[in-house]
Amino acid sequence: VPMVESGGGSVQAGESLRLSCATSGGWSFAGHNMAWYRQAAGGRCELVSSISNGDADSVKGRFTTSQNNAKNSVWLQMNNLKPEDTAVYYCAAEGWLGDDCPKYWGQGIQVNVSS
């Protein structure tokens, strides 16, 4: 089931964004550890932050994932953004290992960080 991400956009380096994720219908976050992935142009699908495994080294101390099953929502708080954080961001259940973020995840949300 594709997720619906929101909250992306274009910011300057050092600024913050908060991404939100909700289901498109019928699927519950309860019982799933959710995560945020990103894929930059020409890059691989990268696990950025997850509920059970924490944050990637590249974002540690700057990004935080939170999940509220009662609200069926997941958030990614991104602080002190850097140009290398520019990518399409997706929320999905933990465990994806493929080189590309799969199309069935939906369109994701674009984050652009300029220096």
Steps between C-alpha positions, in 0.01 A plus 500: 500500500655831401557744781422869478794715598483875552704786640784507249621799306801720433703644786840649570775306671459511877122520491250236612212305351252255648374228270170327570377164378150353498351194337289533189233274643442173678855435618599549861842593634429297813720191507752650256818684579505785256797665338596781270701438186635739242631481149701777341524535123738230378534356849386189686200463726640587842353423841511833682322446828289227655310435818693191608843553340550870558662736255761466227840643582451771238200643688570396859431783740304693236205275403246326723215263410188476713194281460151526645291192429183652647526781243633262234775748429877514476719808500859583413640808669799626303719769655816671376434386146791469260513508119583127501159437659338594169298197386153351466393372840270203560346345809464125504528203729853409601689234311540620141841411359465569128713744303197703396206609708208302350233671295220350710614727785348789309649831391668591825572862586777716359741679733741752350771660711708778353827632636 
